[in-house]
Amino acid sequence: MKKIMIVSLLMIVVMLSGCNGETDDGKVLQIDFAEAGYGRAWLENTADAFMEENPDVEVELNGNPNMTQNAGPRIESGRDLPDLFFLLDTNWQRWATRGYLEPLGDLYEREVEPDVTFLEKMNDGIQDFGLINDEYYSVPWNDGVTGLVYNHGMFEEYGWEVPETVDELEALTDQIKEEGSGIKPFTWPGQAASYWNFPVLGWWAQYEGLEGIETFMEFDSPEVYQQEGRLKALQVFETLIGDQSNSTDGVNGLVHTQAQMQFINGFAAMMPNGIWLETEMASAMPDDFDMRMMQLPVIEGAEEPMINNTMAGDFIIVPEGANEKELAKEFLLFMATDEALIQYTKDTGTPRPFNYDPTQIEGLSTFVDSALDIWKNSENLYFISKNPMYFANNVNFFPASGAPYGDIYLGDETAQSAFEKDYVYVQERWDQFQRDAGLTE
Amino acid sequence: MKNIKKFFDKLPDRIVAKFEQVFRLDTSGLARRKRARKFFIFAMLFIPLLHFFVFFVYVNINTIVLSFQRYDYNAGENMFVAFQNYKTVINDLLTTDQLRVAIINSLIYFPVNNFIIIPLSTVTAYFMYRKVPGRNVFRVIFFLPSIISIVVLTMSFQFMFDPMFGPMNDIVKAFGINLPEGGWFGNPDTVMPMVYFYSVWAGIGFNMVLLNGAISRIPKEVIESARIDGIGMFKELTQIIVPMIWPTITTLFVVGTTVIFTMFLQSLLLAGGGPSGASKTVAYIVVEMVQTGNLTEAATFGVIFSIIGIPIILLVKNLMERIGQNVEY
């Protein structure tokens, strides 16, 4: 019994001594990341390159699809913390304002390359992404290209033209139904109807321009919900999807993998999706399947026709209680170098929101090339708000329903009624939302 | 190393002796054995008691405290707001359609669990006990869902009803039932019946195991004497088996009532809470609030539904105990 006690105590001592972030030979950088659509090869390659430059550093990776949900309790308890968290879009602001995150202001001022700071290296529209209460606490992880993906092989076979305007898109849906021998214009995941946010928010931004969206994201009053672009975008959706014959049967109950399987198996010609689609469906994709991303067709009356809705929201943070905070910042700085950025795009097929040219990378698929061309040639749209009502999830794009797409598809709502419902919903609760967010007493 | 070993060899005796000296305890063999017994009982109870205090007492007190607070993003801390959260939640309950639908969806779990799943489980368990022909097929159909991960199970169930590839579409079509508009999980009228159907299929196996265990403990003499008297299967089940396993049925009934306030995973995995919130339950909404960081409102929801739920559950338990007797054998 006593021997067991001695061995147990020694094991505890050994385990505790291993928790200080240092090995006998150097430092250990622990990275925990949401292992989602982008896989883990990109991070392994980045870590290898970082270790090559810093031979005394060992990078340990811990990936998990549920990392974003699991991170909250760990950050709030201050236990079992890595040096870096790579997480999917969630309310990180609540951790920052509670002091759970390391301020990153000094990282943003460091030079990535001669005379170019980390902040300057970032794309203009996303520079305020990690800012709250005048301090930086997070770094954007991915940039994105979202909108409408189309089956290029099918378009070639039937001689269908890629639409440049919304009117042309509407005409195309009729043409597909007439000529497509049972092929439907669209498939989409009703259980994740917010996939329609990719093109719909894009149309809204085309109509209002980037400044209009910035005004909306300030949430100064309920009147922002009266923006005409919001209604116009919903009306485009209603025209396309309110007609149920434009979608595959039973589409409103599909999860995203079911809808994507329908798309890659040729049951539908188009689907709302993003640049990650190819990596996500790689194992199921038929060999000869040829898809492309289309530049979002332009809505009538557009203020800013070339819009790419990035939907960027995934982020990187350094917990306040991390062992190797300085090393974590060095890693983030390394990730912003041109070599690391290009490697990232090679491995994931997606860009990061920094100034570099991923379109020069050779050997990417035609799908990724088409998406990167859109990223390079468009005004990239980022939804960034400093209003606590937005962090607290009181207000968003369609607050009454979350996303009115399913209701419009089923005919339970019209674009006009969904538009008005949101305004009334917010107007009735505005004082409460402001009070809840600490903006008023 | 030698010194460490010596230290540990001597440690327990030294500690015990010191302990006895400080508290001036009786050092006789009998007194020491009694103390050792008490210490053993304390050590065995310590962990469950600690668990109870941390994960029940502390968590519940903290939930009540949170329900009177609101997180302030400017101050970076929770502020006391008295009954403001209660006012907000009650107002939302009265005015928001999605919340009303969630309450109705949750309440329907009561009859589904107690008047469909428990009777079906009892009948199935009885068939297993009577070794009816084909019982092994039933065992697989009903028990398999209990041992497979719910994620895999819901995914299989979903694919069975996939609008394009699902085999069930053709089967139900033979009975004149067509794919509903939007799909089985995409139509507000069919989504909850589908979730309840899944719950029945997946829920029978678990109850069946418990009931089967209870039936097999009934003394054989009781059953045999009834059979000598020429009792039929229906009477045997309703007049002998059910009364004799009533305590187990009561337990399942009470547990089946509590799930009204805890069921959410089925709706989440089968329908993602949709379409347009049509498959959300009370627990689903609380989970959603926690995931978006709205802990204070989630706590308020929890407290309100506990206030409603606890008397209901106690009443159900009381009624069940009055209906049947606590049989001992």
Interface residues (C-beta under 8 A of the other chain):
Chain A: K2 M5 I6 Q69 G72 T90 N91 Q93 R94 T97 R98 G99 N133 G190 Q191 A192 A193 Q244 T248 D249 G250 V251 N252 G253 L254 V255 Q258 Q262 F267 P388 F391 A392 N393 S401 G402 P404 G406 D407 Y409 L410 D412 Q432 R435 D436 A437 G438
Chain B: I4 K5 F8 D9 P12 R70 Y71 D72 Y73 N74 A75 G76 E77 M79 Q84 T88 Q158 F159 D162 P163 M164 L179 P180 E181 G182 G183 W184 F185 G186 N187 P188 V191 A271 G272 G274 P275 S276 G277 Q291 T292 G293 N294
